[in-house]
Amino acid sequence: MYCSHSRRSAVDLDGLLRWGDHVCHFFRSANDLGEVLVPYFKVGLELNEFCIWVTNTPYGKDRAASEMRAAISDFDRRAAAGQIQIFDHGEWYTKLAVMSTAERIQAWLSGKDEALALGYAGLRASGNASFLDESNWDDFQVYERAVDAAFKDQRILALCSYCMDGCSADAVVEVRRSHAFSLAKHHGRWNLIEMRRHGLESSAAGQLTRSVSKGRELRRVIEDQLAIYMGAYHERIELKGGRVRLSEPQATKLAVLINELVTDAAKYGALASHGKLAVQWRMVVNGSRRVFIKWTESGTRTGGAFELDMECY
């Protein structure tokens, strides 16, 4: 059983990511890609990192170079010097197709070593996975999981782009489990979200839990579970309620429950079609402190409401 937890938050991508991070994000349009990838690589160039950008539809190589040129004044000089290399997916993945997963991982690690030897601070990369279909999906997720393990503690950053409209609910979950983090933007801030298996947290995750032992805001717990979908379908999701502080055990229990509701909604309900989702909550104090949460899906044939009430302490 899985649930999501915020690990880092920032207004800009600068400083949000750290060496060894393997991050996924979901997009719906070329503009979504540009909003993430242009600042991502701009930061990398400014920090003297070696950059590899593998593009695909709907945001191709020419557009990537053009928008980088507008974002950073000496882009052409840096590109000519080889600090950033931009490929279309055909150029890049044709080369990788003949390699085993182990060989692909070694190619990345060797590329990082070469970048360091040339005086760069490390290797920053991104790839658009829109080329995937049923024939190569499983193999690619095996590769993604291998990348996730291999890049830890390396001077490498990797940001992988997946088209939300091309992914089923199960595919979204699988992609998130293949990456240490997912990236989402809400209320003008970028959030790095970790999907964690409930009850089997890593030592790092355990440290995080201890660091927030005083509890979490109910809104943040819900936002964490919906983060990917709020970024893609913000106009279809409404959260409404006052400030409610939960203890850490309550927050964890609620996160697991909301994650199950999100998964069902993405498979069969409002998040799977063009429906709308509203989550409302209110605190009632009458001798005990109880919070009532109402989850309502509308605009779909399976629309309905789910109500939860829990005691806060």
C-alpha positions in Angstrom: 0.0 0.0 0.0 1.4 3.4 -1.0 0.9 7.0 -0.2 2.7 10.2 -1.2 4.6 12.7 1.0 6.1 16.1 0.2 9.9 16.1 0.5 10.9 19.5 -0.8 9.1 22.6 -2.0 10.4 25.8 -3.7 9.1 28.7 -5.8 11.8 27.9 -8.5 13.5 24.8 -9.7 16.8 26.3 -8.7 17.9 24.5 -5.5 14.9 22.1 -5.5 16.8 19.1 -6.9 19.9 17.4 -5.5 22.5 15.1 -7.0 21.2 11.5 -7.4 17.5 12.6 -7.8 15.6 10.6 -10.4 12.3 12.5 -11.0 9.2 12.0 -13.1 6.7 14.6 -14.2 3.6 14.4 -16.2 2.6 16.8 -19.0 -0.4 17.5 -21.2 1.0 20.0 -23.7 4.2 21.4 -25.2 3.8 24.5 -22.9 3.8 22.2 -19.9 7.1 20.7 -21.0 8.6 24.1 -21.7 7.6 25.4 -18.3 9.6 22.6 -16.6 12.4 21.8 -18.9 13.7 25.2 -19.9 14.3 26.4 -16.3 15.6 22.9 -15.5 18.3 23.1 -18.1 18.9 26.9 -17.6 19.8 26.1 -14.0 22.1 23.3 -15.1 24.0 25.5 -17.5 24.4 28.3 -15.0 25.8 25.8 -12.4 28.4 24.5 -14.9 26.7 21.1 -15.4 26.9 19.0 -18.5 23.4 18.7 -20.0 21.7 16.0 -22.2 18.2 16.7 -23.4 16.3 14.0 -25.3 13.2 15.5 -26.8 10.0 14.1 -28.4 6.6 15.3 -29.6 5.0 17.7 -28.8 8.2 19.6 -27.8 10.9 18.8 -30.4 14.6 19.5 -30.7 14.2 22.8 -32.7 11.7 24.3 -30.2 13.8 23.3 -27.3 16.9 25.0 -28.7 14.9 28.1 -29.6 13.3 28.5 -26.2 16.7 27.9 -24.5 18.2 30.6 -26.7 15.6 33.0 -25.4 16.1 32.0 -21.8 19.9 32.2 -21.6 21.9 34.8 -23.6 25.0 32.7 -24.3 23.2 29.5 -25.1 24.7 29.2 -28.6 28.2 29.5 -27.2 27.5 26.9 -24.6 26.0 24.6 -27.2 28.9 25.0 -29.5 31.3 24.2 -26.6 29.3 21.0 -26.0 28.0 21.8 -22.6 24.4 21.0 -23.7 23.5 18.4 -26.3 19.9 18.2 -27.5 18.6 15.1 -29.4 15.4 14.0 -30.8 14.2 10.6 -29.5 15.0 8.8 -32.7 18.7 9.8 -32.6 19.0 8.9 -28.9 16.9 5.8 -28.4 18.0 4.1 -31.7 21.4 4.0 -30.2 20.2 2.7 -26.8 17.8 0.1 -28.3 20.7 -2.3 -29.0 22.0 -2.0 -25.4 21.0 -4.1 -22.4 19.7 -2.3 -19.2 23.1 -2.8 -17.6 24.9 -1.3 -20.6 22.6 1.7 -20.6 23.2 2.4 -17.0 27.0 2.1 -17.5 26.8 4.5 -20.4 25.2 7.1 -18.1 27.7 6.6 -15.4 30.6 6.8 -17.9 29.1 10.0 -19.3 29.0 11.4 -15.8 32.7 10.5 -15.3 33.6 12.1 -18.6 31.7 15.3 -17.6 33.6 15.5 -14.3 36.9 14.9 -16.1 36.1 17.9 -18.4 35.6 20.1 -15.4 31.8 20.1 -15.2 30.0 19.8 -11.9 28.0 16.8 -12.9 25.5 15.5 -15.4 22.0 16.8 -15.8 19.6 14.9 -18.1 16.0 14.7 -19.3 14.1 12.4 -21.6 10.6 12.5 -23.0 9.0 9.0 -22.9 6.2 9.7 -25.3 7.5 7.1 -27.7 6.5 4.3 -25.4 3.7 1.8 -26.3 2.6 -1.6 -25.1 5.5 -3.3 -26.8 8.2 -1.6 -24.9 6.5 -0.2 -21.8 7.5 -3.1 -19.4 11.1 -3.1 -20.5 11.4 0.6 -20.1 10.0 0.5 -16.6 12.6 -2.1 -15.7 15.2 0.3 -17.1 13.7 3.2 -15.1 13.9 1.2 -11.8 17.5 0.4 -12.6 18.3 4.0 -13.2 16.6 4.9 -9.9 18.9 2.6 -8.0 22.1 3.4 -9.9 21.9 7.2 -9.8 21.7 7.4 -6.0 24.8 9.1 -4.6 26.0 10.0 -8.1 26.5 13.4 -9.5 23.6 12.9 -11.9 20.2 14.5 -12.1 17.5 12.9 -14.3 14.0 14.3 -15.1 11.7 12.0 -17.1 8.6 13.4 -18.9 5.5 11.3 -19.4 2.3 12.4 -21.2 -0.6 12.3 -18.8 -3.1 11.8 -21.5 -1.2 8.7 -22.8 -1.0 7.0 -19.4 -3.6 4.9 -17.7 -4.1 5.2 -13.9 -2.0 2.0 -13.4 0.7 3.4 -15.7 0.9 6.6 -13.7 1.3 4.6 -10.5 4.0 2.4 -12.0 5.9 5.4 -13.3 5.8 7.0 -9.9 7.1 3.8 -8.3 9.9 3.7 -10.8 11.2 7.1 -9.7 12.4 8.3 -6.3 10.3 11.5 -6.8 7.6 13.1 -8.9 7.5 16.8 -9.6 4.3 18.8 -9.4 3.4 22.5 -9.2 0.6 23.9 -7.1 -0.2 27.4 -5.7 2.9 28.7 -7.6 5.3 26.4 -5.9 7.2 23.3 -7.2 6.8 20.3 -5.0 9.0 17.2 -5.0 6.7 14.3 -3.9 7.9 10.9 -2.7 5.7 7.8 -3.1 6.3 5.6 -0.1 5.2 2.1 0.7 3.3 2.4 3.9 4.9 0.5 6.7 8.1 -0.2 4.8 9.7 3.3 4.8 13.4 3.7 4.1 15.7 5.0 6.8 15.6 8.4 5.1 11.8 8.3 5.0 11.8 7.4 8.7 13.9 10.4 9.4 11.4 12.5 7.6 8.5 11.1 9.6 10.4 11.8 12.8 11.1 15.4 11.6 7.4 16.0 11.2 6.3 14.1 14.3 4.3 17.2 15.4 1.9 16.4 12.6 0.8 17.8 9.2 -1.9 20.0 7.8 -4.9 18.1 6.5 -4.9 20.1 3.2 -1.2 19.2 2.6 -2.0 15.5 3.2 -4.7 15.6 0.5 -2.7 17.7 -1.9 0.2 15.3 -1.7 -2.0 12.4 -2.9 -3.5 14.5 -5.7 -0.4 16.5 -6.6 0.1 14.9 -10.1 -3.5 15.3 -11.0 -3.8 18.8 -9.6 -0.9 19.8 -11.9 -2.6 18.3 -15.0 -6.3 18.9 -14.2 -6.3 21.9 -11.8 -9.5 23.2 -13.3 -11.3 20.0 -12.4 -10.2 19.6 -8.7 -11.5 21.7 -5.8 -10.3 21.5 -2.3 -12.2 23.5 0.4 -11.8 23.6 4.1 -10.3 25.3 7.1 -7.0 24.7 8.7 -6.8 21.3 10.5 -3.7 19.9 12.1 -3.4 16.1 12.2 -1.1 14.1 14.3 1.5 12.1 12.3 -0.3 8.7 12.8 -3.6 10.3 11.7 -1.9 12.0 8.7 -0.3 8.7 7.6 -3.6 6.8 8.0 -5.5 9.5 6.0 -2.8 9.6 3.3 -3.3 5.9 2.6 -7.0 6.2 2.5 -6.9 9.3 0.2 -4.4 7.5 -2.1 -6.9 4.7 -2.5 -9.6 7.1 -3.4 -7.3 8.9 -5.9 -6.4 5.6 -7.5 -10.0 4.6 -7.9 -10.9 8.0 -9.3 -8.1 7.8 -11.8 -9.1 4.4 -13.0 -12.9 4.6 -13.0 -14.1 8.0 -11.9 -13.6 11.8 -12.2 -9.9 11.7 -12.9 -10.3 9.0 -15.6 -12.7 11.1 -17.7 -13.8 14.7 -17.8 -15.5 14.7 -14.5 -14.8 17.0 -11.5 -13.6 16.2 -8.0 -14.4 18.2 -4.9 -13.0 17.5 -1.5 -14.4 19.4 1.4 -13.7 19.2 5.1 -14.8 20.9 8.3 -13.9 20.6 12.0 -16.6 20.1 14.6 -15.8 20.8 18.3 -18.5 19.5 20.6 -16.7 17.8 23.5 -14.4 16.1 21.1 -12.5 17.4 18.0 -13.8 15.6 14.9 -13.2 16.4 11.3 -15.6 15.5 8.5 -14.3 15.0 5.0 -16.6 14.7 1.9 -15.2 13.4 -1.4 -17.5 14.1 -4.3 -17.0 13.0 -7.9 -19.4 14.5 -10.5 -19.8 14.6 -14.3 -19.3 10.8 -14.7 -21.6 7.8 -14.8 -19.9 6.4 -11.7 -20.1 9.8 -9.9 -20.9 9.8 -6.2 -19.8 10.9 -2.8 -17.8 9.3 0.0 -17.8 10.7 3.6 -15.3 10.1 6.3 -15.3 11.3 9.9 -12.3 11.0 12.2 -11.3 12.2 15.6 -8.4 14.7 15.9 -6.1 14.7 18.8 
